[in-house]
Amino acid sequence: MPAGAALMGVFDSTNPGAKIQPLPFSDAFGRSDGPAGQPWYVPDCSPQLQIVSGKLAPSAVRNESVGLLIDNDDFDVTFDVTYSAADSNRDDVQLAFRTDACWGPEYYLWATEPNVSLGGTTGVTLYRHSAASGFVAVSFVSLGIVEGSSHTMRVHVHGTTCDVHIDGGPPFMTATIDALPGQRGLHFIANHPGSTIDNVNLTVSGSTGTLVFSDDFTRTDSSTSAGGSWTTVRGVAGIASDQYKPVSGTSPAPASDPDSSAECISLVDVGQVDGQVQFDFTAGGSSQLDFFLAASSDGYTGVDVICSIAASTIYVFERANGPGFTLNTSAAQSGMSIGTHTITIIKNGSNLKVYFDATLKITATLAHTYTGTRIGPRVNCSLAGFGGGRYDNVNVSTL
């Protein structure tokens, strides 16, 4: 994904195409001692940091780490760190970013206590690391970090700039870094017992986006209702195995929509026109999905936009108080298959972007002004195998 695009989520490290947690992402580690668990993963070059008394902590004098897979090179992360009181010459806690491998290229931010290798100088060093060149210092700032002290660190990476803050202050370090496209690891590293990492908060660079709606459909199976906040305005929807399931469609379709003969439509009011919508779609016998954005009360009487994904093409359709939809744009894609896919749609004014399994497929300019605040799936129940399609993990956030 290009730098500057919206940061969409934290990935399942065992299945990089699947997102577990939409952003913003926070973890205070308030759970039982042991492995941090998904979405945290263990880089293959070091032992695993584990949860000890509600914080990440190393068990021995060695590099121990955990990481997050994210889908953007730009990010803004804060975390609390306590430096070991028993260590006089080691780099206690590090943050490695723009990395998906142990040997980079990547960047390491080392916050050090009194360190023999640095002549006793305390401070923060940003290194660029690669297998070819090893560690090369990009920037160093002398800082009075003492043994046993606790601080809140913030690292803000945007484009080719890295700003580093401590304890809520302005940036004490601003460094120029190079873009490393395709790298998307964020690793937290500690290497001496007594040092800890806590309260990790991650969001898109420069964004104050918050989650405004979320539904994972975890409720009792039903053949008559989708439950939650959903209103089924046409046809019948239900729940099957903790997923949204179309049951049947209403036929004939209203005169304002000659495109489908029998439809199941469910909408939820998310209270905003613009934002990021993300959901999982499991293709069944039919590999087509339609999803309303900024819809009117029933998807027909106002100005509406639909993202439609078929087996080999993604479409954006618009309609303004008239019969039928008008094609805005389309793009070829070959990824739709039987299985689960993650769709992300970002609407910001007249700008619309569509991602299929984290790959940007469409950038469109909408022709109409939208005031509807509803979203939701539309299923053409005249298609063979329509009942095999499922929707899950619908998340909506501000930009």
C-alpha positions as CSV (number, residue, x, y, z in Angstrom):
1,M,0.0,0.0,0.0
2,P,1.4,3.4,-0.8
3,A,2.8,5.6,1.9
4,G,0.2,8.0,3.2
5,A,-2.8,5.7,2.6
6,A,-5.0,4.9,5.6
7,L,-3.7,2.4,8.0
8,M,-6.3,-0.2,7.9
9,G,-5.5,-2.9,10.4
10,V,-3.3,-5.3,12.3
11,F,-2.8,-8.6,10.5
12,D,-2.9,-12.2,11.6
13,S,0.8,-13.1,11.3
14,T,-0.1,-16.7,10.4
15,N,-2.4,-15.5,7.6
16,P,-1.1,-12.1,6.3
17,G,-4.2,-11.5,4.2
18,A,-6.5,-11.6,7.2
19,K,-6.9,-8.6,9.6
20,I,-7.6,-9.3,13.2
21,Q,-7.9,-5.8,14.6
22,P,-8.9,-2.6,12.9
23,L,-7.0,0.6,13.8
24,P,-6.7,2.4,16.1
25,F,-5.0,-0.6,18.0
26,S,-4.3,-0.6,21.7
27,D,-2.9,-3.2,24.0
28,A,-2.5,-2.8,27.8
29,F,-1.5,-6.6,28.2
30,G,-4.1,-7.0,31.0
31,R,-4.3,-10.7,30.7
32,S,-2.7,-13.9,32.0
33,D,1.1,-14.3,32.1
34,G,2.4,-16.1,29.0
35,P,2.7,-15.4,25.2
36,A,1.1,-12.2,24.1
37,G,-1.0,-14.0,21.5
38,Q,-2.5,-12.8,18.2
39,P,-2.1,-10.3,16.7
40,W,1.4,-10.3,18.2
41,Y,3.9,-12.6,16.6
42,V,7.5,-13.7,17.2
43,P,10.2,-12.6,14.7
44,D,12.2,-15.6,13.6
45,C,15.5,-14.1,14.9
46,S,14.9,-13.9,18.6
47,P,13.0,-15.5,21.6
48,Q,9.6,-14.3,22.5
49,L,8.8,-11.4,24.9
50,Q,6.0,-12.6,27.1
51,I,3.4,-11.1,29.4
52,V,4.6,-10.9,33.0
53,S,2.3,-9.2,35.6
54,G,0.4,-7.3,32.9
55,K,3.5,-6.1,30.9
56,L,5.8,-7.4,28.2
57,A,9.1,-8.4,29.8
58,P,12.2,-10.4,28.9
59,S,13.2,-13.5,30.8
60,A,16.9,-13.5,30.3
61,V,19.8,-11.2,29.2
62,R,19.2,-11.5,25.5
63,N,17.2,-9.9,22.7
64,E,13.6,-11.0,23.1
65,S,10.9,-9.5,20.9
66,V,7.3,-9.5,19.6
67,G,5.9,-7.8,16.6
68,L,2.8,-6.6,14.8
69,L,2.1,-6.8,11.1
70,I,0.6,-3.6,9.8
71,D,-0.3,-2.5,6.3
72,N,1.3,0.9,6.0
73,D,4.8,2.3,6.2
74,D,3.5,5.4,8.0
75,F,2.4,5.1,11.6
76,D,2.2,6.8,15.0
77,V,2.9,4.6,18.0
78,T,3.2,5.3,21.7
79,F,4.3,2.9,24.4
80,D,5.3,3.0,28.1
81,V,8.8,1.6,28.9
82,T,10.6,1.0,32.2
83,Y,14.4,0.5,32.0
84,S,16.0,-2.2,34.1
85,A,17.6,-1.0,37.4
86,A,20.2,-3.8,37.2
87,D,21.8,-3.1,33.8
88,S,24.7,-0.8,33.4
89,N,25.9,-1.2,29.9
90,R,23.1,-2.7,27.7
91,D,20.6,-1.2,25.3
92,D,17.5,-2.1,27.2
93,V,14.5,-1.5,24.9
94,Q,14.4,-1.1,21.2
95,L,11.7,-0.5,18.5
96,A,12.4,-1.9,15.0
97,F,10.2,-0.7,12.2
98,R,9.7,-0.9,8.5
99,T,10.9,-4.5,8.7
100,D,9.5,-7.9,8.0
101,A,12.8,-9.8,8.4
102,C,15.5,-10.0,11.0
103,W,18.2,-8.6,8.6
104,G,16.3,-5.7,7.1
105,P,16.8,-3.3,5.6
106,E,15.1,-1.8,8.6
107,Y,15.3,0.9,11.3
108,Y,16.1,0.4,15.0
109,L,15.4,3.0,17.7
110,W,17.5,2.3,20.7
111,A,16.9,4.2,23.9
112,T,19.9,3.6,26.1
113,E,20.9,4.0,29.7
114,P,24.6,4.7,30.6
115,N,26.3,2.6,28.0
116,V,30.0,1.7,27.9
117,S,30.0,1.3,24.2
118,L,28.8,4.9,23.8
119,G,31.4,6.2,26.2
120,G,29.0,6.5,29.1
121,T,26.7,8.8,27.2
122,T,22.9,8.3,27.6
123,G,20.5,9.0,24.9
124,V,18.4,7.7,21.9
125,T,20.0,6.5,18.7
126,L,18.2,5.7,15.5
127,Y,20.1,3.1,13.4
128,R,19.5,1.9,9.9
129,H,20.3,-1.8,9.7
130,S,20.9,-4.2,6.8
131,A,22.8,-7.4,6.3
132,A,25.2,-5.7,4.0
133,S,26.1,-2.7,6.1
134,G,25.2,-3.7,9.6
135,F,24.1,-0.9,12.0
136,V,24.7,2.7,10.8
137,A,23.7,5.5,13.1
138,V,21.3,7.9,11.5
139,S,20.8,10.2,14.5
140,F,21.8,10.4,18.2
141,V,20.3,12.7,20.8
142,S,21.8,12.8,24.3
143,L,19.1,12.2,26.8
144,G,19.2,11.6,30.6
145,I,17.6,8.2,30.8
146,V,18.6,6.6,34.1
147,E,18.4,3.0,35.3
148,G,15.0,2.0,36.7
149,S,13.3,5.1,35.2
150,S,9.9,4.9,33.3
151,H,8.9,7.0,30.3
152,T,6.3,7.2,27.5
153,M,7.9,7.0,24.1
154,R,6.2,8.1,20.9
155,V,7.5,7.4,17.4
156,H,5.8,9.1,14.5
157,V,6.8,8.0,11.0
158,H,5.4,9.9,8.1
159,G,6.9,9.7,4.6
160,T,10.7,9.9,5.0
161,T,10.5,11.6,8.4
162,C,10.8,10.0,11.8
163,D,9.9,12.1,14.9
164,V,10.6,10.8,18.3
165,H,9.0,12.2,21.5
166,I,9.3,11.4,25.2
167,D,6.8,11.9,28.0
168,G,4.4,14.0,26.0
169,G,6.9,16.6,24.9
170,P,7.7,17.9,21.4
171,P,10.0,15.9,19.2
172,F,13.5,15.7,20.6
173,M,14.7,13.9,17.4
174,T,13.7,14.4,13.8
175,A,15.5,12.2,11.4
176,T,15.3,11.6,7.7
177,I,14.8,8.0,6.7
178,D,14.4,6.3,3.3
179,A,11.2,4.6,2.2
180,L,11.2,0.8,2.4
181,P,8.2,-0.2,0.3
182,G,6.7,-3.6,1.2
183,Q,8.1,-3.7,4.7
184,R,5.5,-3.7,7.4
185,G,6.8,-5.1,10.6
186,L,6.8,-3.2,13.9
187,H,8.9,-5.1,16.5
188,F,9.3,-4.3,20.2
189,I,12.6,-5.6,21.7
190,A,13.9,-5.8,25.3
191,N,17.0,-7.6,26.4
192,H,17.4,-7.4,30.2
193,P,15.2,-8.6,33.0
194,G,13.6,-5.7,34.8
195,S,12.8,-3.7,31.7
196,T,9.2,-3.7,30.5
197,I,6.9,-2.5,27.7
198,D,3.3,-1.6,28.3
199,N,0.3,0.4,26.9
200,V,1.0,0.1,23.2
201,N,-1.2,2.4,21.1
202,L,-1.0,2.4,17.3
203,T,-2.8,4.5,14.7
204,V,-2.3,5.8,11.2
205,S,0.2,8.6,10.8
206,G,-1.5,12.0,11.3
207,S,-4.9,10.5,12.0
208,T,-7.2,10.8,14.9
209,G,-9.5,8.1,13.5
210,T,-11.7,6.2,15.9
211,L,-13.8,3.1,15.6
212,V,-17.5,4.2,15.5
213,F,-19.2,0.8,14.6
214,S,-18.1,-2.8,14.9
215,D,-20.0,-6.0,14.5
216,D,-18.5,-9.5,14.4
217,F,-22.0,-11.1,14.3
218,T,-21.2,-13.4,17.3
219,R,-24.8,-14.3,18.3
220,T,-27.3,-17.1,18.1
221,D,-28.0,-18.5,14.6
222,S,-31.2,-17.2,13.1
223,S,-33.0,-17.6,9.8
224,T,-35.2,-14.5,10.4
225,S,-33.0,-11.7,11.7
226,A,-29.5,-10.4,11.5
227,G,-29.9,-8.9,15.0
228,G,-27.7,-6.2,16.4
229,S,-28.3,-2.7,14.9
230,W,-29.1,-3.9,11.4
231,T,-32.4,-3.2,9.7
232,T,-33.2,-5.5,6.8
233,V,-35.1,-3.3,4.4
234,R,-35.6,-5.9,1.7
235,G,-35.8,-9.7,1.9
236,V,-34.8,-11.7,4.9
237,A,-31.3,-11.9,6.5
238,G,-30.0,-14.1,9.4
239,I,-27.0,-15.3,11.3
240,A,-25.2,-18.6,10.5
241,S,-22.0,-19.6,12.4
242,D,-21.4,-16.1,13.7
243,Q,-21.7,-14.5,10.2
244,Y,-24.3,-12.4,8.4
245,K,-26.2,-14.6,6.0
246,P,-28.7,-13.6,3.3
247,V,-31.8,-15.9,3.6
248,S,-34.2,-14.8,0.8
249,G,-34.9,-11.8,-1.4
250,T,-37.9,-9.7,-2.0
251,S,-39.2,-9.9,-5.6
252,P,-39.9,-8.1,-7.8
253,A,-37.4,-5.3,-7.1
254,P,-38.8,-1.7,-6.9
255,A,-39.2,0.2,-10.1
256,S,-36.3,2.4,-9.2
257,D,-33.9,-0.6,-9.4
258,P,-34.4,-2.7,-12.6
259,D,-30.9,-4.3,-12.0
260,S,-32.0,-7.1,-9.7
261,S,-35.1,-9.2,-9.5
262,A,-34.9,-10.3,-5.9
263,E,-32.8,-8.7,-3.2
264,C,-31.8,-9.0,0.4
265,I,-30.6,-5.6,1.8
266,S,-29.6,-4.9,5.4
267,L,-28.4,-1.4,6.5
268,V,-27.0,0.1,9.7
269,D,-26.8,3.8,10.5
270,V,-23.1,4.6,11.4
271,G,-23.8,8.3,11.9
272,Q,-21.3,9.6,9.3
273,V,-21.0,10.0,5.6
274,D,-17.2,9.7,5.3
275,G,-14.9,7.2,6.8
276,Q,-13.3,3.8,6.4
277,V,-15.4,0.6,6.1
278,Q,-13.9,-2.8,6.4
279,F,-15.4,-6.2,6.3
280,D,-14.7,-9.8,5.5
281,F,-16.6,-11.6,2.8
282,T,-16.7,-15.3,2.4
283,A,-17.6,-16.3,-1.1
284,G,-19.8,-19.4,-1.5
285,G,-21.4,-20.7,-4.6
286,S,-21.7,-17.1,-5.9
287,S,-18.5,-15.0,-5.9
288,Q,-20.2,-11.6,-6.2
289,L,-20.8,-9.1,-3.4
290,D,-22.5,-5.7,-3.3
291,F,-22.1,-3.2,-0.5
292,F,-23.9,0.1,0.0
293,L,-22.0,3.2,1.2
294,A,-23.6,6.5,2.3
295,A,-27.0,5.0,1.6
296,S,-30.4,6.5,2.0
297,S,-33.0,4.9,4.4
298,D,-33.7,2.1,2.0
299,G,-31.0,2.3,-0.6
300,Y,-33.5,3.5,-3.3
301,T,-35.1,6.8,-2.5
302,G,-32.0,8.9,-2.1
303,V,-28.5,9.2,-3.5
304,D,-26.6,6.0,-3.2
305,V,-23.3,4.4,-4.0
306,I,-22.5,0.7,-4.3
307,C,-19.2,-1.1,-4.5
308,S,-19.7,-4.4,-6.4
309,I,-17.1,-7.1,-6.6
310,A,-17.5,-9.9,-9.1
311,A,-15.2,-12.8,-10.0
312,S,-13.0,-10.8,-12.3
313,T,-14.0,-7.1,-11.9
314,I,-14.6,-4.5,-9.1
315,Y,-17.2,-1.9,-9.9
316,V,-18.3,1.4,-8.3
317,F,-21.9,2.3,-9.2
318,E,-23.8,5.5,-8.3
319,R,-27.5,6.5,-8.4
320,A,-29.1,9.9,-7.8
321,N,-32.8,9.7,-7.3
322,G,-33.4,7.8,-10.5
323,P,-33.9,4.3,-11.9
324,G,-30.9,2.0,-12.0
325,F,-27.2,2.6,-11.2
326,T,-24.7,4.4,-13.3
327,L,-21.2,2.9,-13.6
328,N,-18.6,5.3,-12.2
329,T,-15.5,3.1,-12.8
330,S,-14.3,-0.5,-12.7
331,A,-11.0,-2.3,-12.4
332,A,-10.0,-5.9,-13.3
333,Q,-9.1,-8.2,-10.4
334,S,-8.6,-11.9,-10.3
335,G,-8.5,-12.5,-6.5
336,M,-12.1,-13.4,-5.8
337,S,-12.4,-17.1,-5.2
338,I,-14.2,-19.5,-2.8
339,G,-12.8,-18.4,0.6
340,T,-12.6,-15.3,2.8
341,H,-11.5,-11.9,1.6
342,T,-11.1,-8.6,3.3
343,I,-12.6,-5.5,1.6
344,T,-11.7,-2.0,2.7
345,I,-13.5,1.1,1.3
346,I,-12.4,4.6,2.2
347,K,-14.7,7.5,1.4
348,N,-13.5,11.1,1.9
349,G,-15.8,13.6,0.3
350,S,-15.9,12.8,-3.4
351,N,-12.8,10.5,-3.2
352,L,-13.3,6.8,-2.9
353,K,-10.7,4.0,-2.6
354,V,-11.3,0.3,-2.7
355,Y,-8.9,-2.3,-1.4
356,F,-9.2,-6.0,-2.0
357,D,-7.1,-8.1,0.5
358,A,-5.0,-5.0,1.3
359,T,-4.3,-4.2,-2.4
360,L,-5.5,-0.9,-3.7
361,K,-7.8,-1.7,-6.7
362,I,-9.8,1.5,-7.3
363,T,-9.4,5.2,-6.9
364,A,-12.6,7.0,-8.0
365,T,-14.1,10.5,-7.9
366,L,-17.7,10.3,-7.1
367,A,-20.1,12.4,-9.3
368,H,-22.7,13.2,-6.6
369,T,-22.9,14.6,-3.1
370,Y,-23.9,12.0,-0.5
371,T,-25.7,12.7,2.8
372,G,-26.8,9.2,3.7
373,T,-25.1,7.6,6.8
374,R,-26.1,4.0,6.3
375,I,-24.0,1.1,5.1
376,G,-24.6,-2.6,4.4
377,P,-24.7,-5.6,2.1
378,R,-27.0,-6.0,-0.9
379,V,-27.4,-9.6,-2.1
380,N,-29.0,-10.5,-5.5
381,C,-30.9,-13.6,-4.5
382,S,-31.6,-14.5,-8.1
383,L,-27.9,-15.5,-8.5
384,A,-27.2,-19.2,-8.1
385,G,-25.5,-20.0,-4.8
386,F,-26.3,-16.6,-3.3
387,G,-26.9,-18.2,0.1
388,G,-23.3,-19.4,0.3
389,G,-22.0,-15.8,0.7
390,R,-21.3,-14.5,4.2
391,Y,-20.3,-11.2,5.7
392,D,-18.3,-10.8,8.9
393,N,-16.2,-8.4,11.0
394,V,-17.8,-5.1,9.8
395,N,-15.8,-2.2,11.2
396,V,-16.3,1.5,10.5
397,S,-13.9,4.2,11.6
398,T,-13.5,8.0,11.1
399,L,-10.6,9.2,9.0
